[in-house]
Amino acid sequence: MKKNLLLAIAGCGAMLLSANTAKAQETVVVEESVITEAPVECKTQYSTSWKDNWFIQLGAGVQIPYVDHYLNKGDGKRHISPVYNVGVGHWFSPYLGFRLTGYYGKFRYDWATVNKANMANVNADLMWDMFNSIGGVKADRVFSIIPFVGVGGTYTWDFNPAYAVIPDGEGHRKTKEFTLPVSAGLQLRFRLCKYVDFFAEARANFYGDNFNNVVSGDPIEANLSVYGGFNINFGGRKFTGYNPCEYLGYINSLNQQVNDLRGTLATTAAALAAAEAQLPCPEVVAVECPENNAAPMMSTVRFKINSADISDEEMVNVYNTAEYLKANPSVNVLIKGYADKDTGTSEYNQALSQKRAQAVYDILTKTYGVDKSRLAIEAEGSSQQLYNVNSWNRIVIFVPGN
């Protein structure tokens, strides 16, 4: 009783103080923050994990050395010889990739007589997918043109010392050379399936004058190779796209709801102040109220077109729902999945909305440990559209369950 009486006296004093304040100043000021919007480029940005988009390259072809040449009898000519290729690479974006590739073969050239030597070459290449850059990203594109540039190292050995020109510093002629070429080339890539491509490629390696162990004539020599083979893609080619403008309509709708609530709050505050100014101090009656921690469930989970995968951005909403359910153990939830009506048939959309709801259900139960008995799933398909904007209906919502 003493406690209730003290509460009544305190409440009466507070209301008298608020009434006097309202009489002194009838105007209610609602402070509004000013938000500066930064311009956003409406362009899809792509990313990939370092584990994805690796490939192995296997090929074979021919090479032609463009080096100083002559014959004691007759005119010197260029000689074609086989070359074999193996490499490994990684596309770190839809536009650029890196490749480490090696070549082995015997090359022949004319110097007094026909000479030959073994050659092993390793190149580090920067690759550019020209079609993805110009025509837009398309993971299943059938044909692509890929220019590349690179640097490397070439080791040649087993030169004939009788026709070698460069001394080794020990009174003999060199029978081996190590050179550092720069290279450029072009690859034509044909997609056979998700995991295999056929490629045809041409490369020119440019060397100093000692590539063929002869220093004479032109200061720059080259080795042209043409070869083909197969790329083995680990996991196929896949990149995650994100467009910051995709959710602008949804964000603008939420901002409008916030502004409407601000207006309603200002009107209510003014009416409350006016009412308190006219009321006498009422008799306070102590009433015991049951605790109620329930809160409206505002979270939704949005999906990309034709997808039931939950993005990292939307995973936050699933987490918030799980935390709400843990804080309110008496609340059950119905998970309702939707699809937009402008994409796919009604049968397809019905199945897609079921997958979306099931994906949310699985995260709540398996990842966050929510009891399955508190959850239910309902697939609405595209028969019901919650929003007038078509793309906003690719969602899962939470409503109180039984």
C-alpha positions as CSV (number, residue, x, y, z in Angstrom):
1,M,0.0,0.0,0.0
2,K,2.7,2.5,0.9
3,K,4.4,1.7,-2.4
4,N,1.2,2.3,-4.4
5,L,0.6,5.6,-2.5
6,L,4.0,6.9,-3.3
7,L,3.6,5.9,-7.0
8,A,0.3,7.8,-7.1
9,I,1.8,11.0,-5.6
10,A,4.8,10.8,-8.0
11,G,2.4,10.3,-11.0
12,C,0.3,13.3,-10.0
13,G,3.3,15.5,-9.6
14,A,4.6,14.5,-13.0
15,M,1.3,15.3,-14.8
16,L,1.1,18.7,-13.1
17,L,4.6,19.5,-14.2
18,S,3.8,18.4,-17.8
19,A,0.6,20.5,-17.8
20,N,2.4,23.6,-16.8
21,T,5.0,23.0,-19.4
22,A,2.3,22.6,-22.1
23,K,0.7,25.9,-21.1
24,A,3.9,27.7,-21.2
25,Q,4.7,26.4,-24.7
26,E,2.1,24.8,-27.0
27,T,4.5,24.1,-29.9
28,V,6.0,20.6,-30.1
29,V,9.3,20.4,-32.0
30,V,10.3,17.1,-33.6
31,E,13.9,17.1,-34.5
32,E,14.7,15.7,-37.9
33,S,18.2,14.6,-39.0
34,V,19.5,15.7,-42.4
35,I,20.9,12.8,-44.5
36,T,23.1,13.5,-47.4
37,E,22.7,11.0,-50.2
38,A,25.9,10.1,-52.1
39,P,25.4,9.2,-55.8
40,V,25.7,5.5,-56.5
41,E,26.7,4.0,-59.8
42,C,24.1,1.6,-60.9
43,K,26.6,-1.0,-62.2
44,T,26.8,-4.7,-61.2
45,Q,30.0,-5.5,-59.4
46,Y,31.3,-9.0,-59.4
47,S,33.4,-10.9,-56.9
48,T,34.7,-14.5,-56.5
49,S,36.3,-16.6,-53.8
50,W,39.9,-17.5,-54.2
51,K,38.8,-21.1,-54.2
52,D,36.7,-20.7,-57.4
53,N,37.5,-20.3,-61.1
54,W,40.8,-22.2,-61.3
55,F,41.7,-24.1,-64.4
56,I,44.4,-26.5,-65.8
57,Q,45.5,-26.1,-69.4
58,L,46.9,-29.0,-71.5
59,G,47.9,-28.5,-75.2
60,A,50.3,-29.2,-78.0
61,G,51.2,-27.5,-81.3
62,V,54.2,-26.2,-83.3
63,Q,56.8,-23.5,-83.0
64,I,58.9,-21.5,-85.4
65,P,62.0,-19.6,-84.2
66,Y,62.7,-16.2,-85.9
67,V,66.5,-16.0,-85.3
68,D,69.7,-15.2,-87.2
69,H,70.2,-17.9,-89.8
70,Y,72.2,-18.9,-92.9
71,L,73.5,-22.0,-94.6
72,N,76.9,-22.7,-96.1
73,K,75.1,-24.1,-99.1
74,G,71.8,-22.7,-100.1
75,D,69.4,-20.3,-98.5
76,G,68.6,-20.6,-94.8
77,K,64.9,-21.2,-93.9
78,R,62.6,-21.4,-90.9
79,H,62.0,-24.8,-89.4
80,I,58.8,-26.0,-87.7
81,S,59.0,-28.2,-84.6
82,P,56.5,-29.6,-82.1
83,V,55.9,-28.0,-78.7
84,Y,53.9,-29.2,-75.7
85,N,52.1,-27.1,-73.1
86,V,50.8,-27.4,-69.6
87,G,49.5,-24.6,-67.3
88,V,47.4,-23.6,-64.4
89,G,45.5,-20.3,-63.9
90,H,42.8,-18.4,-62.0
91,W,40.2,-15.9,-63.0
92,F,40.0,-13.4,-60.2
93,S,37.2,-11.5,-61.9
94,P,35.1,-12.0,-65.0
95,Y,37.5,-9.7,-66.9
96,L,41.0,-10.5,-65.7
97,G,42.9,-13.7,-65.0
98,F,46.4,-14.9,-64.2
99,R,48.1,-18.0,-65.7
100,L,51.4,-19.8,-65.1
101,T,52.2,-21.9,-68.1
102,G,55.1,-24.0,-69.3
103,Y,56.3,-25.2,-72.7
104,Y,58.8,-27.8,-73.9
105,G,60.1,-28.8,-77.3
106,K,63.0,-29.0,-79.6
107,F,63.6,-26.1,-82.0
108,R,65.7,-26.1,-85.2
109,Y,67.4,-23.3,-87.0
110,D,70.0,-22.8,-89.7
111,W,73.5,-21.6,-88.7
112,A,76.0,-22.9,-91.2
113,T,74.1,-26.2,-91.1
114,V,70.8,-27.3,-89.5
115,N,71.1,-27.0,-85.7
116,K,68.7,-28.1,-83.0
117,A,68.4,-27.6,-79.2
118,N,66.1,-28.4,-76.4
119,M,64.0,-25.6,-75.0
120,A,61.9,-25.3,-71.8
121,N,59.9,-22.1,-71.1
122,V,57.8,-20.8,-68.2
123,N,55.6,-17.8,-68.6
124,A,53.4,-15.7,-66.2
125,D,50.5,-14.2,-68.1
126,L,47.9,-11.6,-67.5
127,M,44.7,-12.5,-69.4
128,W,41.8,-10.3,-70.4
129,D,38.4,-11.6,-71.3
130,M,37.5,-9.2,-74.1
131,F,33.9,-10.4,-74.6
132,N,33.0,-10.1,-70.9
133,S,34.4,-6.6,-70.8
134,I,32.6,-5.4,-73.9
135,G,29.5,-7.5,-74.2
136,G,28.7,-8.0,-70.5
137,V,29.4,-10.9,-68.1
138,K,28.0,-14.2,-69.2
139,A,29.3,-17.4,-67.5
140,D,28.0,-19.8,-70.2
141,R,29.3,-17.8,-73.2
142,V,30.1,-20.3,-76.0
143,F,33.0,-18.3,-77.6
144,S,35.5,-15.9,-76.1
145,I,38.5,-14.0,-77.3
146,I,41.2,-13.6,-74.7
147,P,44.3,-11.4,-75.4
148,F,47.2,-11.8,-72.9
149,V,50.7,-10.5,-72.1
150,G,53.4,-12.0,-70.0
151,V,57.0,-12.4,-68.9
152,G,59.0,-15.5,-68.3
153,G,62.2,-17.5,-68.5
154,T,63.6,-19.8,-71.1
155,Y,66.3,-22.4,-70.7
156,T,67.9,-23.9,-73.9
157,W,70.5,-26.6,-73.9
158,D,72.3,-29.1,-76.1
159,F,73.6,-26.6,-78.6
160,N,76.2,-27.9,-81.0
161,P,79.5,-26.4,-79.7
162,A,81.0,-26.5,-83.2
163,Y,78.6,-23.8,-84.4
164,A,78.2,-21.9,-81.1
165,V,79.4,-18.3,-81.1
166,I,79.2,-17.1,-77.5
167,P,82.2,-18.0,-75.2
168,D,81.5,-19.4,-71.7
169,G,84.5,-17.6,-70.1
170,E,86.4,-20.8,-69.6
171,G,87.9,-21.1,-73.1
172,H,84.9,-23.0,-74.5
173,R,81.7,-22.1,-76.4
174,K,78.4,-22.1,-74.6
175,T,76.1,-25.1,-75.1
176,K,73.2,-23.7,-73.1
177,E,71.5,-20.3,-72.5
178,F,69.0,-18.8,-70.1
179,T,67.0,-15.8,-71.4
180,L,64.1,-13.7,-70.1
181,P,61.5,-13.1,-72.8
182,V,58.4,-10.9,-72.9
183,S,55.4,-12.3,-74.7
184,A,52.0,-11.4,-76.1
185,G,49.3,-13.5,-77.7
186,L,45.7,-14.3,-78.4
187,Q,43.5,-17.2,-77.2
188,L,40.2,-18.3,-78.8
189,R,38.2,-20.2,-76.3
190,F,35.2,-22.5,-77.1
191,R,33.0,-23.7,-74.3
192,L,32.3,-27.5,-74.5
193,C,30.5,-27.8,-71.2
194,K,30.6,-26.3,-67.7
195,Y,33.9,-27.9,-66.8
196,V,35.8,-28.2,-70.2
197,D,36.8,-25.7,-72.8
198,F,38.7,-26.1,-76.1
199,F,41.2,-23.4,-76.9
200,A,43.4,-22.4,-79.8
201,E,46.2,-20.0,-79.0
202,A,49.0,-18.1,-80.7
203,R,52.0,-16.7,-78.7
204,A,55.1,-14.7,-79.7
205,N,58.0,-14.7,-77.3
206,F,60.6,-11.9,-77.8
207,Y,64.2,-12.4,-76.8
208,G,67.6,-10.7,-77.0
209,D,70.0,-11.7,-79.7
210,N,71.4,-14.7,-77.8
211,F,68.3,-16.9,-77.8
212,N,69.8,-19.4,-80.2
213,N,73.3,-19.1,-78.7
214,V,74.4,-16.9,-81.7
215,V,75.0,-13.1,-81.5
216,S,74.7,-11.7,-85.0
217,G,72.4,-9.4,-86.9
218,D,69.1,-8.3,-85.4
219,P,69.2,-7.4,-81.7
220,I,65.8,-8.9,-81.1
221,E,64.8,-12.5,-81.8
222,A,61.4,-14.2,-81.5
223,N,59.8,-17.6,-81.2
224,L,56.3,-18.0,-82.5
225,S,54.1,-20.9,-81.3
226,V,50.6,-22.0,-82.3
227,Y,48.9,-24.7,-80.3
228,G,45.5,-26.0,-79.1
229,G,44.2,-28.0,-76.3
230,F,41.7,-28.2,-73.4
231,N,41.0,-26.2,-70.2
232,I,39.7,-28.2,-67.3
233,N,37.7,-25.8,-65.1
234,F,37.4,-26.7,-61.4
235,G,33.8,-26.0,-60.4
236,G,33.0,-24.2,-63.7
237,R,33.1,-20.4,-63.9
238,K,31.0,-18.6,-61.4
239,F,31.0,-15.0,-60.1
240,T,28.7,-13.3,-57.5
241,G,27.1,-10.1,-58.8
242,Y,25.8,-7.2,-56.8
243,N,24.1,-4.1,-58.0
244,P,23.7,-1.3,-55.4
245,C,20.7,0.1,-57.2
246,E,18.7,-3.2,-57.1
247,Y,17.3,-2.4,-53.6
248,L,16.9,1.4,-54.0
249,G,13.1,1.1,-54.6
250,Y,12.7,-1.0,-51.5
251,I,14.9,1.3,-49.4
252,N,13.0,4.4,-50.7
253,S,9.7,2.6,-49.7
254,L,11.1,2.1,-46.2
255,N,12.3,5.7,-46.0
256,Q,8.8,6.8,-46.9
257,Q,7.3,4.7,-44.1
258,V,9.8,6.2,-41.7
259,N,8.8,9.7,-42.8
260,D,5.1,8.8,-42.4
261,L,5.7,7.5,-38.9
262,R,7.6,10.7,-38.0
263,G,4.6,12.8,-39.1
264,T,2.2,10.6,-37.1
265,L,4.5,10.9,-34.1
266,A,4.6,14.7,-34.3
267,T,0.8,14.9,-34.5
268,T,0.3,12.5,-31.6
269,A,2.9,14.3,-29.5
270,A,1.1,17.6,-30.1
271,A,-2.4,16.1,-29.3
272,L,-1.0,14.5,-26.1
273,A,0.5,17.8,-24.9
274,A,-2.7,19.6,-25.5
275,A,-4.7,16.9,-23.7
276,E,-2.4,16.8,-20.7
277,A,-2.7,20.6,-20.4
278,Q,-6.5,20.3,-19.8
279,L,-6.6,17.3,-17.5
280,P,-6.7,17.6,-13.7
281,C,-4.6,15.2,-11.7
282,P,-6.5,11.9,-11.9
283,E,-6.7,9.3,-9.2
284,V,-4.0,6.8,-9.8
285,V,-5.1,3.1,-9.7
286,A,-2.3,0.6,-9.5
287,V,-2.9,-2.2,-12.1
288,E,-0.7,-5.2,-12.5
289,C,0.1,-5.8,-16.1
290,P,1.5,-9.0,-17.4
291,E,4.8,-8.9,-19.1
292,N,4.7,-8.9,-22.9
293,N,7.9,-9.1,-24.7
294,A,6.2,-9.7,-28.1
295,A,7.2,-7.3,-30.9
296,P,5.9,-7.0,-34.4
297,M,7.9,-9.1,-36.8
298,M,9.2,-6.7,-39.4
299,S,12.0,-8.8,-41.0
300,T,11.7,-10.1,-44.5
301,V,14.2,-12.1,-46.5
302,R,14.7,-10.9,-50.1
303,F,15.9,-13.1,-53.0
304,K,17.4,-12.6,-56.4
305,I,15.5,-13.6,-59.5
306,N,15.0,-17.4,-60.0
307,S,17.0,-18.0,-56.8
308,A,16.4,-19.6,-53.5
309,D,19.9,-18.8,-52.1
310,I,20.1,-16.5,-49.1
311,S,22.7,-13.8,-49.7
312,D,25.0,-12.5,-46.9
313,E,23.0,-9.3,-46.7
314,E,19.7,-11.1,-46.1
315,M,21.3,-13.5,-43.7
316,V,21.2,-10.7,-41.1
317,N,17.3,-10.7,-41.2
318,V,17.3,-14.5,-40.6
319,Y,19.6,-14.0,-37.6
320,N,17.4,-11.3,-36.2
321,T,14.3,-13.5,-36.5
322,A,16.2,-16.3,-34.7
323,E,17.2,-14.0,-31.9
324,Y,13.6,-12.8,-31.6
325,L,12.3,-16.3,-31.3
326,K,14.9,-17.2,-28.6
327,A,13.8,-14.1,-26.6
328,N,10.1,-15.1,-27.0
329,P,9.9,-18.8,-26.5
330,S,6.0,-18.8,-26.5
331,V,5.9,-17.4,-30.1
332,N,5.4,-19.6,-33.1
333,V,6.1,-18.4,-36.7
334,L,4.7,-19.2,-40.1
335,I,7.3,-18.8,-42.8
336,K,5.6,-17.7,-46.1
337,G,7.5,-17.8,-49.4
338,Y,6.6,-15.7,-52.5
339,A,7.7,-15.3,-56.1
340,D,7.1,-12.5,-58.5
341,K,4.4,-13.1,-61.1
342,D,6.3,-11.6,-64.1
343,T,8.9,-14.4,-64.1
344,G,8.1,-18.1,-64.7
345,T,4.9,-20.0,-64.8
346,S,2.6,-20.3,-61.8
347,E,3.7,-23.9,-61.2
348,Y,7.4,-22.9,-61.3
349,N,6.8,-20.0,-59.0
350,Q,4.9,-22.3,-56.5
351,A,7.9,-24.6,-56.3
352,L,10.4,-21.7,-56.1
353,S,8.5,-20.0,-53.2
354,Q,8.5,-23.4,-51.4
355,K,12.3,-23.6,-51.9
356,R,12.8,-20.1,-50.5
357,A,10.7,-20.8,-47.4
358,Q,12.5,-24.1,-46.9
359,A,15.9,-22.4,-47.2
360,V,14.9,-20.0,-44.4
361,Y,13.5,-22.8,-42.3
362,D,16.7,-24.8,-42.6
363,I,18.9,-21.9,-41.5
364,L,16.7,-21.2,-38.5
365,T,16.6,-24.8,-37.4
366,K,20.0,-26.1,-38.4
367,T,22.2,-23.0,-37.9
368,Y,20.5,-21.2,-35.1
369,G,18.8,-24.1,-33.3
370,V,15.2,-23.0,-33.4
371,D,12.8,-25.8,-32.4
372,K,11.1,-27.2,-35.5
373,S,7.8,-27.4,-33.7
374,R,7.7,-23.6,-33.5
375,L,7.9,-23.2,-37.3
376,A,5.7,-23.9,-40.2
377,I,6.1,-23.3,-44.0
378,E,3.6,-22.0,-46.5
379,A,4.4,-21.5,-50.2
380,E,2.2,-18.7,-51.8
381,G,3.9,-18.9,-55.3
382,S,2.9,-15.9,-57.4
383,S,-0.8,-16.1,-56.8
384,Q,-0.5,-13.4,-54.2
385,Q,1.6,-10.2,-54.6
386,L,2.4,-8.2,-51.5
387,Y,3.9,-5.3,-53.3
388,N,3.0,-3.3,-56.5
389,V,6.7,-3.4,-57.6
390,N,7.2,-6.8,-59.2
391,S,10.7,-7.5,-58.0
392,W,9.8,-6.8,-54.3
393,N,7.7,-10.0,-54.3
394,R,10.8,-12.3,-54.4
395,I,10.6,-12.6,-50.6
396,V,9.9,-14.7,-47.5
397,I,8.0,-13.1,-44.7
398,F,7.3,-14.1,-41.1
399,V,3.8,-14.0,-39.6
400,P,2.7,-15.2,-36.1
401,G,1.8,-18.9,-36.2
402,N,-0.4,-21.1,-34.1
